[in-house]
C-alpha cells in the first residue's frame, strides 16, 4: 500500500506536467490554421510569428526558472507547485477569450512561465518517495507530459477550436486545485527545524504511523544529508563514519557551498552535459512540430493519426523507462538507448533524404526513434538532476541545470524551421545522430550509477572520483 500511495500522490504532482504538455504541443495542431487565410485569428501569422509560436514558451521558461530555484526553498515544494501551475490556467483563459495573434503569442509566453515545473516536480517527488521507487516515480514527469501531448493532439484533431480550448482550461484548473491537497516535502520541513511536521509528512506519503521505524530512519537520513561538511568528513573517514555525522549549524551561501564542494561542481557539470545531449538528440522538435513533420515524412497518412500514435508511443515508452530505470539502472539505460537512437536518426535521415523505402518505413523509424529516446535521454537526465544534489544546494543547482536546458530548447526550436529550409529535413537527423553517439561515449566514462542510493552516498561517488584522480 505504501508504494501505491506514493505513486498516487506523485501522479498528482505529475498532472502539472501533463498541463504543460497541452500548450507545448498545441502549435502542432494549430500552426497551419493560424498561418492560413482561413485562420480563426484576426489575421494570419507571419513567418517570424510562427517561429515564435513554437519557441516563445522556452523563452518564458528561461525567465521563470531562476525564480523557481529561489522560490523552491522560500515557498517550499508544495506551494511552488501551486504557484507555477497557475500560468497554464491563465494562458488558456486568454486563448479561450482572445482571437488576436498578439494575444495568442502572449498566452504561449505566459504558459511557458510554468515550464519550470520540470524543476519543481522531480525535486518534490524525489524528496517524498523512497529510494527503491524514486527513479520510477520521477519518470512520471515525462509520462504525464506525454499524456498531455496525446490529449492535445486528440482534442486538436477531433474538437472544434473553441471547445478544445475550454477542455484544456478545465483540465489545467483541476490539476491546480488537486495539488493544493498535498503536504510539504519532509526535507523542507526539516530545514526549517520542524521535525515533528517532517515526520507527519513522511507518515502521510508513506502511509505508515508517525512513530514507526521507517519514519525515524528517514528522519535520520534527512538529518545526515543536511550536514554542510559532509564531503570534507568523507575525505578523511570511512563510509561507516559518514553515516554518524551530526548536523552542524553552519549555513553556507550558494557560492561558498559550490566553492567548498567539488562533488557538487562535478555533479552540476554532469547534469548540464546530460541536458544538452537530451535536447540536441532532437525529439523536442518532433513533439512541437509533430503534424508538419509527419506531413513531410509520412505524407500518405493523416497527420492527426500519426501525431496521436506518436504520443501513445511516447507514453508507453515512458512507462517502460519508468520500469527499467530502477531495474537496469540509469547508466546502462542512457548508454544503450543513445546508441539505438543514433542509429534510428541516421537511417531515418537517409530515408527522408533519398526515399529508398516506402513511407511506412519513415513512420516505423520515427516511432523507434521516439521509443529509444524515451528510454534514455528522455528520462534519465530528469532523474539524475533530482537525486544527485544535497538538499542545501539542490534548488539552485537544479535551477541552473534546467535553465540551461530551456536555453537549448529555445535554440533548437527557433532554428529548426530555418535549418530545414536550408539543409532539408534529412540532414537535420544526421546532426541528431552525432549527438546521440557522443552522449553514449560521454556516459560510458563520466556517468556514475545512482540506482537505489541515498543522496549522501551518491555524493561520495563524485568524491571518490576526485580522490582517485588526486592519488
Secondary structure, DSSP 8 states (H G I E B T S, - for coil): -HHHHHHHHHHHHHHHHHHHHHHHHHHHHHHHHHHSTT-SSSS---HHHHHHHHHHHHHHHHHHHHHHHHHHHHT-HHHHHHHHHHHHHHHHHHHHH--SHHHHHHHHHHHHGGGGHHHHHHHHHHHHS-HHHHHHHHTHHHHHHHHHHHHHHHHHHHS-HHHHHHHHHHHHHHHHHHHTTS---HHHHHHTT-HHHHHHHHHHHHTS-TTSHHHHHHHHHHHHHT-TTHHHHHHHS-HHHHTT---------HHHHHHH-HHHHHHHHHHHHHHHHHHHT-HHHHHHTHHHHHHHHSTTS-HHHHHHHHHHHHHHHHHHHHHHTTTT-HHHHHHHHHHHHHHHHHHHHHHHHH--S-HHHHHHHHHHHHHHHHHTTTTHHHHHHHHSS-HHHHHHHHHHHHHHHHHHHHHHHHHHHHHHHHH-HHHHHHHHHHHHHHHHHHHHHH----TT--HHHHHHHHHHHHHHHH-
